[in-house]
């Protein structure tokens, strides 16, 4: 890996172009332990480009595990106000495959493919005069990205930051949060743990977040724009609590990633002893030099899999943008959830997971 003193490593931002996930990969430049079973992986572009994204967005990493790479989506914990690198902070859950591989194998100097950034869970999408960030566990990562951006760009912003953890030592970014609390005049911190620990003393709130504890940490929560991230049971409890309190749920936003749908990969139609329906539409995958037939109701991604063509995909509901491919000809019906930009659509790109052919297609894949 190049040393920082190497000639040409440093360039001014106006001499660089934004990172392009179709052309460049990420190089690991740092691995930091944040809490038990929690690490931050910091990356730079391998082509000296800068990162343009909104605080709170996520990327999808392509992890080289087994015969087929594993796609895993992680929220960025870094801030776009510091555009020369990006970082993800991940917690290794019991039985996790991708995160455990990262812990065991992803070292400084290694390179991996990534897709994104994507997502609309950001203060940039929902600006307000006062914010309430509620998180649990590694759900703190998008909140940290947004808070770091606010600290750099608007440190006077009124933010109530509530974070829940099992034990004191499991509060991710605790020291940095306390430092920011001393520097940002509008920031109030509220930590809530479930149980005491023999490793660290604790004099703060104990228990689980509820209609009694939330007003103690954020008395004016009904006046704030709420961002929530954490395990689904946690977010469900927060939603129900806010709704029961009369909170305007139009001011509530949450971040979650659904698991890819369980879907049997169909065999190539040519290998099946069935007659292709007359209304099937031909799809040509130009880079793979493969021609397939899309059955009624199928997506481009399903057709690619049935034809033996690999298109990377993670969320598979139009959110992460991993399956972005270029449509060279033809028409599709695309119903996405924010994983593709309007200018990318104008350039001919589609998301394979949520695009259904309306005519014969030629796809660059």
ROTIMI-228482 format. One record per residue (C-alpha): z, x, y. Coordinates in steps of 0.2 Angstrom, whole numbers. Each point is the difference from the previous one (the first is absolute). Example, Ala and Ser with C-alpha at 12.3 -4.5 7.8 and 13.67 -1.06 7.14 Angstrom:
BEGIN
(rec (39; 62; -22));
(rec (-3; 6; 17));
END
This chain:
BEGIN
(rec (0; 0; 0));
(rec (-4; 6; 17));
(rec (14; 7; 11));
(rec (3; -8; 17));
(rec (-6; 16; 8));
(rec (-16; 1; -8));
(rec (-15; 0; 12));
(rec (-7; -17; 2));
(rec (14; -11; -8));
(rec (5; -7; 17));
(rec (-12; -11; 10));
(rec (3; -11; 14));
(rec (0; -19; -4));
(rec (-16; -3; 11));
(rec (-9; 13; -11));
(rec (4; -9; -16));
(rec (-7; -16; -7));
(rec (11; -14; -9));
(rec (3; 2; -19));
(rec (-13; -9; -11));
(rec (6; -5; -17));
(rec (-18; 0; -7));
(rec (-2; 18; 5));
(rec (16; 10; 0));
(rec (16; 1; -12));
(rec (18; 4; 4));
(rec (9; 16; -2));
(rec (18; 0; -3));
(rec (9; 11; 14));
(rec (18; -5; -4));
(rec (12; -9; -12));
(rec (17; -5; 6));
(rec (15; -8; -9));
(rec (7; -14; 10));
(rec (12; -9; -11));
(rec (4; -1; -19));
(rec (-17; -3; -8));
(rec (-9; -1; 16));
(rec (-12; 13; 7));
(rec (-12; 1; 15));
(rec (-17; 8; -3));
(rec (-9; 6; 15));
(rec (-19; 2; 1));
(rec (-14; 7; 11));
(rec (-18; -2; -1));
(rec (-10; 13; -10));
(rec (-13; 0; 14));
(rec (11; 2; 16));
(rec (-2; -18; 5));
(rec (13; -11; 8));
(rec (8; -16; -6));
(rec (-3; -17; 9));
(rec (10; -14; -6));
(rec (13; -13; 6));
(rec (19; 3; -3));
(rec (4; -10; -16));
(rec (-16; 1; -9));
(rec (-3; 7; -17));
(rec (-11; 11; -11));
(rec (-5; 0; -18));
(rec (1; 16; -9));
(rec (-11; 4; -15));
(rec (12; 9; -12));
(rec (-8; 11; -14));
(rec (9; -7; -15));
(rec (-8; -2; -17));
(rec (-19; -3; -2));
(rec (-1; -13; 14));
(rec (8; 4; 17));
(rec (15; -11; 4));
(rec (-1; -9; 17));
(rec (17; -3; 9));
(rec (3; -7; 17));
(rec (13; 8; 12));
(rec (5; -4; 18));
(rec (-1; 14; 12));
(rec (17; 5; 7));
(rec (-8; 12; 13));
(rec (-5; -6; 17));
(rec (-18; 0; 7));
(rec (7; 8; 16));
(rec (0; 16; -10));
(rec (-17; 0; -6));
(rec (-3; 17; -9));
(rec (9; -6; -16));
(rec (5; -15; -9));
(rec (15; -3; -12));
(rec (5; -12; -14));
(rec (19; -2; -5));
(rec (1; -6; -18));
(rec (14; -5; -12));
(rec (-1; 3; -18));
(rec (5; -16; -9));
(rec (5; -1; -18));
(rec (-16; 0; -10));
(rec (-12; 4; 15));
(rec (-15; 10; -5));
(rec (-9; 5; 16));
(rec (15; 4; 10));
(rec (8; 10; -15));
(rec (-16; 10; -1));
(rec (1; 4; 18));
(rec (18; 6; -1));
(rec (-4; 11; -15));
(rec (-18; 6; 4));
(rec (-5; -2; 19));
(rec (4; 17; 8));
(rec (-5; 9; 16));
(rec (-18; 5; 1));
(rec (-6; -14; -12));
(rec (-14; -12; 5));
(rec (-2; -18; -5));
(rec (-11; -14; 5));
(rec (6; -14; 11));
(rec (-7; -16; 7));
(rec (5; -9; 16));
(rec (9; -3; 11));
(rec (1; -18; -1));
(rec (12; -15; 3));
(rec (5; -11; 15));
(rec (19; 2; -2));
(rec (3; 8; 17));
(rec (7; -2; 17));
(rec (-17; 3; 7));
(rec (-6; -16; -9));
(rec (16; -10; 6));
(rec (6; 6; 17));
(rec (16; -7; 7));
(rec (14; 4; 12));
(rec (13; 2; -13));
(rec (-1; 5; -19));
(rec (11; -2; -15));
(rec (-5; 12; -15));
(rec (9; -5; -16));
(rec (-3; 11; -15));
(rec (8; 4; -17));
(rec (-3; 16; -10));
(rec (-17; 8; 2));
(rec (-5; -15; 10));
(rec (6; 10; 15));
(rec (-16; 10; 0));
(rec (-11; -11; 11));
(rec (15; -3; 12));
(rec (2; 19; 2));
(rec (-18; 2; 4));
(rec (1; -14; 13));
(rec (17; 7; 7));
(rec (-7; 18; 1));
(rec (-15; -7; 10));
(rec (11; -10; 12));
(rec (11; 16; 2));
(rec (-15; 10; 5));
(rec (-9; -13; 10));
(rec (12; -13; 6));
(rec (18; 6; -3));
(rec (8; -14; 11));
(rec (-6; -13; -12));
(rec (13; -13; -5));
(rec (2; 2; -19));
(rec (13; -5; -12));
(rec (-1; 10; -16));
(rec (8; -7; -16));
(rec (-1; 10; -16));
(rec (8; -4; -17));
(rec (4; 12; -14));
(rec (11; 0; -15));
(rec (10; 15; 5));
(rec (2; 10; 16));
(rec (-9; 15; -7));
(rec (-15; -11; -4));
(rec (-3; -4; 18));
(rec (-17; 8; 2));
(rec (-3; 9; 17));
(rec (18; -4; 5));
(rec (3; 17; 10));
(rec (-16; -3; 9));
(rec (3; -18; 4));
(rec (17; 5; 7));
(rec (-8; 13; 11));
(rec (-12; -13; 6));
(rec (14; -12; 4));
(rec (7; 13; 12));
(rec (-17; 3; 8));
(rec (-7; -18; 1));
(rec (10; -11; 12));
(rec (-7; -16; -7));
(rec (3; 4; -18));
(rec (15; -7; -10));
(rec (3; 5; -18));
(rec (8; -10; -13));
(rec (2; 7; -18));
(rec (6; -11; -14));
(rec (5; 7; -17));
(rec (4; -9; -16));
(rec (14; 11; -7));
(rec (10; 15; 6));
(rec (-3; 18; -7));
(rec (11; 14; -4));
(rec (-13; 12; 7));
(rec (1; -7; 18));
(rec (13; -9; 10));
(rec (-5; -17; 8));
(rec (7; -10; 13));
(rec (-15; -12; 4));
(rec (-5; -17; -7));
(rec (1; -3; -19));
(rec (-9; -13; -10));
(rec (-17; -8; 0));
(rec (-9; -7; 15));
(rec (4; -18; 3));
(rec (2; -13; 14));
(rec (17; 8; 4));
(rec (-4; 18; 0));
(rec (-17; -1; 9));
(rec (7; -7; 16));
(rec (13; 14; 0));
(rec (-14; 13; 1));
(rec (-13; -10; 10));
(rec (9; -14; 10));
(rec (-16; -5; 8));
(rec (-11; 1; -15));
(rec (-8; -17; 4));
(rec (-8; 7; 16));
(rec (-8; 15; -9));
(rec (-16; 3; -9));
(rec (5; 4; -18));
(rec (-8; 12; -12));
(rec (7; 1; -17));
(rec (-4; 11; -15));
(rec (9; 3; -17));
(rec (0; -6; -17));
(rec (-7; -18; -2));
(rec (18; -8; -4));
(rec (6; 8; 16));
(rec (-14; -6; 11));
(rec (2; -18; -8));
(rec (18; 0; 4));
(rec (-4; 5; 18));
(rec (-13; -13; 2));
(rec (11; -14; -6));
(rec (14; 6; 11));
(rec (-10; 0; 15));
(rec (-8; -16; -3));
(rec (17; -9; -3));
(rec (6; 7; 16));
(rec (-14; -8; 10));
(rec (-10; 16; 3));
(rec (-18; -2; 6));
(rec (-9; 6; -16));
(rec (-15; 4; 10));
(rec (9; 15; 6));
(rec (4; 6; -18));
(rec (-11; 13; -8));
(rec (2; 9; -16));
(rec (-8; 14; -10));
(rec (-3; -1; -19));
(rec (-13; 6; -12));
(rec (-5; -11; -14));
(rec (-3; 7; -17));
(rec (-18; 1; -6));
(rec (-4; -15; -9));
(rec (1; 1; -19));
(rec (-19; -1; -5));
(rec (-9; 5; -16));
(rec (-14; 11; 4));
(rec (-16; -8; -7));
(rec (-11; 10; -11));
(rec (-18; 4; 7));
(rec (-10; -16; -2));
(rec (-13; 10; -9));
(rec (12; 4; -14));
(rec (5; -18; -3));
(rec (-10; -12; -11));
(rec (-1; -13; 14));
(rec (-14; -7; 10));
(rec (1; 4; 19));
(rec (1; -16; 10));
(rec (-16; -4; 10));
(rec (11; -1; 16));
(rec (7; 18; -2));
(rec (-5; 11; 14));
(rec (-6; 18; -3));
(rec (11; 14; 8));
(rec (-7; 18; 1));
(rec (12; 14; 2));
(rec (-11; 14; 8));
(rec (11; 15; -2));
(rec (4; -4; -18));
(rec (-18; -5; -4));
(rec (7; -15; -9));
(rec (-6; -18; 1));
(rec (11; -15; -4));
(rec (1; -18; 1));
(rec (13; -10; 10));
(rec (6; -16; -9));
(rec (3; -15; 11));
(rec (17; 2; 9));
(rec (2; 19; -4));
(rec (3; 13; 13));
(rec (-10; 16; 3));
(rec (15; 9; -7));
(rec (1; -10; -16));
(rec (-19; 2; -2));
(rec (2; 19; 2));
(rec (13; 1; -13));
(rec (-10; -11; -12));
(rec (-15; 12; 3));
(rec (11; 16; -3));
(rec (0; 5; 19));
(rec (16; 7; 7));
(rec (5; -6; 17));
(rec (18; 5; 5));
(rec (11; -15; 3));
(rec (18; -3; 4));
(rec (7; -16; 6));
(rec (-16; -10; -5));
(rec (3; -14; 13));
(rec (-9; 7; 15));
(rec (15; 8; 8));
(rec (0; 19; -3));
(rec (-19; 4; 2));
(rec (-1; 12; -14));
(rec (-15; -9; -8));
(rec (-11; 2; 15));
(rec (-18; 3; -4));
(rec (-16; -1; 10));
(rec (-12; -14; -3));
(rec (-18; 6; 1));
(rec (-8; -17; -2));
(rec (4; -18; -3));
(rec (13; -12; 5));
(rec (18; -3; -5));
(rec (14; -12; 4));
(rec (15; 10; 4));
(rec (18; -7; 2));
(rec (12; 15; 4));
(rec (17; 2; 7));
(rec (-2; 13; 13));
(rec (-6; 15; -11));
(rec (-16; 3; 9));
(rec (-5; 1; 19));
(rec (-13; -10; 9));
(rec (-10; 16; 4));
(rec (0; 5; -18));
(rec (-7; -17; -5));
(rec (-13; 2; 14));
(rec (-4; 17; -9));
(rec (-3; -9; -16));
(rec (16; 3; -9));
(rec (9; -13; -11));
(rec (16; -1; -10));
(rec (-6; -1; -18));
(rec (16; -9; -6));
(rec (-3; -15; 11));
(rec (-19; -1; 2));
(rec (-10; -12; -10));
(rec (-19; 2; 0));
(rec (-11; -13; 8));
(rec (-16; 9; -4));
(rec (-6; 15; -10));
(rec (10; 15; 6));
(rec (-2; 19; 1));
(rec (16; 9; 2));
(rec (3; 18; 3));
(rec (12; 4; -14));
END
